[in-house]
Amino acid sequence: MLSVESIIIGAGPCGLSAAIEQKKLGIENIIIEKGNVVEAIYNYPTHQTFFSTSEKLGIGDVPFIVEDLKPKRNQALVYYRSVVKHHDLKIHAQEEVLKVEKIHDHFIISTTKQTYKAKYVTVATGYYGQHNTLDVPGADLPKVHHYFKEAHPYFDQNVLIIGGKNSAVDAAIELDKAGAHITAVYRGKTYSKSVKPWILPLYESLVNHEKVKLHFESEVIEIKEDEVLIKTPEGMQTIPNDVVFAMIGYHPDYAFLENMGIELITNEFGTAPYYHRETMETNVENLYIAGVIAAGNDANTIFIENGKFHGGMIAEDIHSKKLKNQ
Ligand SMILES: Cc1cc2nc3c(=O)[nH]c(=O)nc-3n(C[C@H](O)[C@H](O)[C@H](O)COP(=O)(O)OP(=O)(O)OC[C@H]3O[C@@H](n4cnc5c(N)ncnc54)[C@H](O)[C@@H]3O)c2cc1C
């Protein structure tokens, strides 16, 4: 069994930041990551541009400089790899944490490869690995996707996009460029307020020119092999269909959190883990959370921009506990 003072689960930007801040205060740590560094960003749409400026995405005092104001996915992959090298972070990649158990005053962490013992654990596992699911017949057909990568395969195809937030809007814009025939259904009465203001005019223009046939206050009722049934204010419609992008959001792995004893609370957006606002410590002593996972179902409150600061709060708390115990 490998013994280490602190383990961070997840090498996303917020997990990396937590590792750097702990290292700065002399807290020996390793990161365990089921994929590789910034796996969620790697899984973004290939041509994704961040909504944040590179400065706001920067961590660990390593400048993130790009020619444009807002970096692209590929530039971020290079940047975060260079941060890992610069700070010489210890990452155990391609290793998934399966279980975290507290035994007396330490944790036993079981992974797909080995078992670790640690005094402190930080969970920074994000939400992108778990997509929300549709509850309609046909939702499990292979043509239904919850992640959008590239538009080319959908040239001249009938595509249905479900959802009206950023990921749905971004996918529609890309798919239009590649010549897909796009229908979109969205439950809202009008465009979502969360759509980034510089993206919305492009989308509105596609809708106004009927390049995207957008149905507000509408939902999908059934997905079949070559058509979809949708319910709109004008009544039921059957539309020819080759592929569906259900861009209906993502959520933290709540079972993973619950199994390690983290209390879940219910708020107006759904579920969220309980934690102390000043320290990011959960109800389990010495077990912390960092990054977007802290927001639970309310994905619009914590981003890299602010989640990257959780690491500093956690490191300070661990450091002050260590000083008290000296
Ligand atoms: C398309 C898109 C664009 C976005 N653009 C921006 C933006 O411009 N600005 C911004 O601030 N935010 C943006 N976000 C939101 C969010 O900030 C990012 O998703 C960010 O990656 C979250 O960082 P994180 O470190 O909290 O989690 P993640 O980056 O999701 O990292 C979690 C890591 O944990 C790993 N993991 C999960 N479970 C386990 C396990 N059991 N064992 C081991 N490893 C595990 C995952 O593989 C992953 O690498 C965007 C999100 C999306 C989807």
The ligand as an ORCA input file, in Angstrom:
! r2SCAN-3c Opt
* xyz 0 1
  C     -17.602     22.801    -23.490
  C     -17.255     23.448    -22.179
  C     -16.629     24.704    -22.170
  C     -16.269     25.297    -20.953
  N     -15.655     26.511    -20.985
  C     -15.265     27.077    -19.803
  C     -14.602     28.356    -19.797
  O     -14.402     28.989    -20.835
  N     -14.224     28.881    -18.607
  C     -14.449     28.231    -17.403
  O     -14.045     28.772    -16.364
  N     -15.109     27.045    -17.383
  C     -15.515     26.449    -18.536
  N     -16.202     25.251    -18.521
  C     -16.666     24.680    -17.249
  C     -15.708     23.973    -16.295
  O     -15.031     24.980    -15.637
  C     -14.796     22.955    -16.904
  O     -15.605     21.847    -17.192
  C     -13.582     22.493    -16.042
  O     -12.972     21.433    -16.742
  C     -13.903     22.067    -14.623
  O     -12.682     21.832    -13.909
  P     -12.570     20.780    -12.718
  O     -11.113     20.631    -12.443
  O     -13.462     21.153    -11.606
  O     -13.178     19.423    -13.305
  P     -12.781     18.597    -14.612
  O     -11.982     19.390    -15.558
  O     -14.033     17.973    -15.088
  O     -11.796     17.493    -14.038
  C     -12.225     16.373    -13.327
  C     -11.222     15.253    -13.567
  O     -11.501     14.184    -12.686
  C     -11.295     12.965    -13.369
  N     -12.053     11.943    -12.659
  C     -13.403     11.848    -12.529
  N     -13.738     10.783    -11.774
  C     -12.573     10.187    -11.416
  C     -12.254      9.034    -10.614
  N     -13.199      8.298    -10.021
  N     -10.945      8.696    -10.462
  C      -9.963      9.446    -11.024
  N     -10.219     10.545    -11.789
  C     -11.500     10.911    -11.956
  C     -11.786     13.261    -14.785
  O     -11.255     12.359    -15.732
  C     -11.288     14.697    -14.983
  O     -10.012     14.757    -15.557
  C     -16.566     24.644    -19.715
  C     -17.202     23.403    -19.732
  C     -17.540     22.802    -20.948
  C     -18.214     21.449    -20.918
*
